[in-house]
Amino acid sequence: MAKIGVFDSGYGGLTILREIRRVLPEYDYIYLGDNARAPYGTHSFDVIYRYTLQAVNYLLNSDCSLVILACNTASAKALRTIQQVDLPRINAKMQKCENAKIVNVLGVIRPTVEAVPAITKTGHVGILATPATVSSESYVLELNKISENLSAPSWGGQEGLFVTQQSCPLWVPLIENGEHNSPGAKYFVGKYLREILAKDPEIDTLVLGCTHYPLLEKEIDHWLAYRQDIEQSEFPEPVASPQIRTIAQGDLVARSLADYLARHAEYREQLSTGGTCTYLTTENADRFSQSASVFLTEKISAEHIDL
């Protein structure tokens, strides 16, 4: 029997794993964090693809039949190539094994964007993400595809979705260094939100396009609730403005996976149902176990591996 693998370049994917296990607690999981080479967001396409494929191969060789790229950067930069180029070769090789199984690799971007049209009221959507995800324009492309397929894609006379992106290069380092509740985090939350809303003041939906960002969601929502056009006070008063909703990915990805398994018995029937989870990291295992507590509500014990 096989397991579900969940991969991220660091800790952020734990927010996805947490929601997947809440929705689908019966299955066995392996979480792999490539923390020794994180963050991926500033690397080139070739490096991200190579690192991601190494992790995917490790998980598939560890008896996973489904691998979730719980990393927006990996989903944006590597998923398509892995699905189109590598998976046919891998599946052909798997069929020659004694215990043959079929395998697949899924990302987090598509399940996220599918929820957007039902949420936005203005059709103006903002994407907060790492530099690599922004440069890939994966969210823009996927949202445009969905918009084109809508039967009546119109918001206030505007056809389609108007998408604005904002790179937030300092958010992941702040979170991974445990500084997401610090004054520095508050400053950089305000900085990037101010920049994206200056590009498009009509945004009413903000997609948190990185699995780390839910740890900043409370600070983001607080800033949005108390923002003003010209911030002169350390504690600004609330101002009348369009309500902006933030979208985190965990629940959306978990429910999308549940739907996928309901529709694909060939994968569901391969999976073992012991309710276990193994944690692997490319960095120091003790450090990972301690830092993971920021993202999870339980203490875990991780194992070091080399990719």
Backbone hydrogen bonds, N-H to C=O, Kabsch-Sander energy under -0.5 kcal/mol:
donor,donor_aa,acceptor,acceptor_aa,energy
2,A,270,Q,-3.6
3,K,63,D,-2.4
4,I,28,D,-2.5
5,G,3,K,-0.5
5,G,66,L,-3.4
6,V,30,I,-2.8
7,F,68,I,-2.8
8,D,32,L,-2.1
14,L,11,Y,-2.5
15,T,12,G,-2.0
16,I,12,G,-0.6
17,L,13,G,-2.8
18,R,14,L,-2.5
19,E,15,T,-1.1
20,I,16,I,-2.6
21,R,17,L,-2.8
22,R,18,R,-1.3
23,V,19,E,-2.2
24,L,20,I,-3.3
27,Y,24,L,-0.8
28,D,272,S,-1.4
29,Y,276,T,-2.2
30,I,4,I,-2.1
31,Y,278,T,-3.3
32,L,6,V,-2.7
33,G,280,L,-2.4
34,D,8,D,-2.2
34,D,32,L,-0.5
35,N,33,G,-1.4
37,R,34,D,-1.5
38,A,35,N,-0.9
43,H,40,Y,-2.3
48,I,44,S,-2.4
49,Y,45,F,-2.9
50,R,46,D,-2.2
51,Y,47,V,-2.7
52,T,48,I,-2.6
53,L,49,Y,-2.6
54,Q,50,R,-2.0
55,A,51,Y,-1.9
56,V,52,T,-2.7
57,N,53,L,-2.7
58,Y,54,Q,-1.9
59,L,55,A,-2.3
60,L,56,V,-2.7
61,N,57,N,-2.3
62,S,59,L,-0.8
63,D,60,L,-1.1
64,C,59,L,-1.6
65,S,3,K,-2.0
66,L,3,K,-1.1
67,V,104,N,-2.1
68,I,5,G,-3.3
69,L,67,V,-0.6
69,L,106,L,-3.4
70,A,7,F,-1.8
70,A,68,I,-1.6
71,C,69,L,-1.5
75,S,71,C,-2.6
76,A,72,N,-2.6
77,K,73,T,-2.6
78,A,74,A,-2.6
79,L,74,A,-1.4
82,I,78,A,-2.4
83,Q,79,L,-2.9
84,Q,80,R,-2.5
85,V,81,T,-2.9
86,D,81,T,-1.1
87,L,82,I,-2.9
89,R,85,V,-0.6
90,I,86,D,-2.6
91,N,87,L,-3.2
92,A,88,P,-1.9
93,K,89,R,-2.0
94,M,90,I,-2.4
95,Q,91,N,-1.8
96,K,93,K,-1.2
97,C,94,M,-1.7
100,A,97,C,-0.6
100,A,98,E,-1.0
104,N,65,S,-1.9
106,L,67,V,-2.8
112,T,108,V,-0.9
113,V,109,I,-2.5
114,E,110,R,-1.8
115,A,112,T,-1.2
116,V,113,V,-1.0
119,I,116,V,-2.1
120,T,116,V,-2.2
125,V,123,G,-0.6
125,V,162,F,-2.7
126,G,205,T,-3.2
127,I,164,T,-2.7
128,L,126,G,-0.5
128,L,207,V,-2.6
129,A,127,I,-0.6
129,A,166,Q,-2.0
132,A,41,G,-1.1
134,V,130,T,-2.5
135,S,131,P,-2.6
136,S,132,A,-1.5
137,E,133,T,-0.9
137,E,134,V,-1.0
138,S,133,T,-0.7
141,L,137,E,-2.6
142,E,138,S,-2.5
143,L,139,Y,-2.7
144,N,140,V,-2.1
145,K,141,L,-2.0
146,I,142,E,-2.2
147,S,143,L,-2.5
148,E,144,N,-2.2
149,N,145,K,-1.3
150,L,146,I,-0.7
150,L,147,S,-0.9
154,S,152,A,-2.2
155,W,158,Q,-2.8
158,Q,155,W,-1.8
159,E,157,G,-0.5
160,G,153,P,-2.5
162,F,123,G,-3.3
163,V,161,L,-0.7
164,T,125,V,-2.7
166,Q,127,I,-2.5
168,C,129,A,-2.6
171,W,168,C,-1.3
172,V,168,C,-0.6
174,L,170,L,-1.7
175,I,171,W,-2.3
176,E,172,V,-3.0
177,N,173,P,-1.3
178,G,175,I,-1.9
179,E,174,L,-3.2
182,S,179,E,-1.7
185,A,179,E,-0.5
186,K,182,S,-1.8
187,Y,183,P,-2.2
188,F,184,G,-2.3
189,V,185,A,-2.4
190,G,186,K,-2.1
191,K,187,Y,-2.3
192,Y,188,F,-2.0
193,L,189,V,-2.1
194,R,190,G,-2.4
195,E,191,K,-1.7
196,I,192,Y,-2.1
197,L,193,L,-2.2
198,A,194,R,-1.3
199,K,195,E,-1.2
200,D,196,I,-1.6
203,I,200,D,-1.4
204,D,124,H,-2.1
205,T,124,H,-1.0
206,L,245,R,-3.0
207,V,126,G,-3.2
207,V,205,T,-0.5
208,L,206,L,-0.5
208,L,247,I,-2.6
209,G,128,L,-2.4
209,G,207,V,-1.5
210,C,208,L,-0.7
213,Y,210,C,-1.1
215,L,212,H,-2.0
216,L,213,Y,-2.5
217,E,214,P,-1.0
220,I,216,L,-2.7
221,D,217,E,-3.0
222,H,218,K,-2.1
223,W,219,E,-2.3
224,L,220,I,-2.5
225,A,221,D,-2.1
226,Y,222,H,-1.6
227,R,223,W,-0.6
227,R,224,L,-0.5
231,E,229,D,-0.5
232,Q,230,I,-0.9
239,V,225,A,-0.5
245,R,204,D,-2.5
247,I,206,L,-2.8
248,A,246,T,-0.6
253,V,249,Q,-2.8
254,A,250,G,-2.3
255,R,251,D,-2.4
256,S,252,L,-1.9
257,L,253,V,-2.3
258,A,254,A,-2.2
259,D,255,R,-2.1
260,Y,256,S,-2.3
261,L,257,L,-2.6
262,A,258,A,-1.9
263,R,259,D,-1.6
264,H,260,Y,-1.3
265,A,263,R,-0.5
267,Y,264,H,-1.2
268,R,264,H,-2.0
269,E,265,A,-2.8
270,Q,267,Y,-1.2
271,L,267,Y,-0.6
271,L,268,R,-1.2
272,S,2,A,-3.1
275,G,26,E,-1.3
278,T,29,Y,-2.3
279,Y,301,S,-0.5
280,L,31,Y,-3.2
280,L,278,T,-0.5
281,T,303,E,-2.2
282,T,33,G,-1.8
288,F,284,N,-2.3
289,S,285,A,-2.6
290,Q,286,D,-2.1
291,S,287,R,-2.7
292,A,288,F,-2.6
293,S,290,Q,-0.9
294,V,291,S,-1.8
295,F,292,A,-1.2
296,L,292,A,-1.9
303,E,279,Y,-2.1
305,I,281,T,-2.4
